[in-house]
Amino acid sequence: MKKRLEPPPAVREWYSQIGMLGGASKSPAKLAAIAKNAKKGGWPKGRPRKVG
């Protein structure tokens, strides 16, 4: 079995910071979509969320 390569801690921290930026943008279109979906009451009960 091959040994899995682990990045140095500094690289892992950098990747973590990059990952936290994903989806952080809130454009006016996104905010409008959020408000529209919130009026519908959120995720329906009894229906599982999509994974992945």
N, C-alpha and C positions, 0 to 999 in steps of 0.2 A: 504494500500500500504506500502511495506517495505521501510525503509529509506536506501538510498544508502550510503555505507561506503566510506569515503574519506580518502586516506592516508595522513599522515602528509606532510607538504611542503618539508622536507628534503628527504623523500622517493620519492616524485614526481620528485624532481630534480635528484635524483639518477637514477630513471627509464628513465628520459629524456636523461641523459648522456649515458646510455646503448643503448637506441634507436638510438642515433646519430652514434654509432659505426657500426650499421648494414649496410652492403654494402660498407663500407669505404675501404675494402681491394681491391687492384688492382694488381692481379697476372699477370704475362706475358701473360697467356692465355686470361684473361679478357681484357687486353689492346689490344691484337690482334683482339679479337672479336669486340671491340669498333671501331677500325680502319676499319675493314672489313665492318661493318654496316654503318659507316660514308661515305664510298665510294658509297654506294647505295643511299645516299641522305636523309636519315632520315625517319621519319614516313610519310606514304603516305597521301596526302591531300584527304579529303572527306571520310576518313574511321575513325570511332571513335576509340579511344584507349580503351583497356580493362580496366575495373574498378575492383579493388579487387585483 
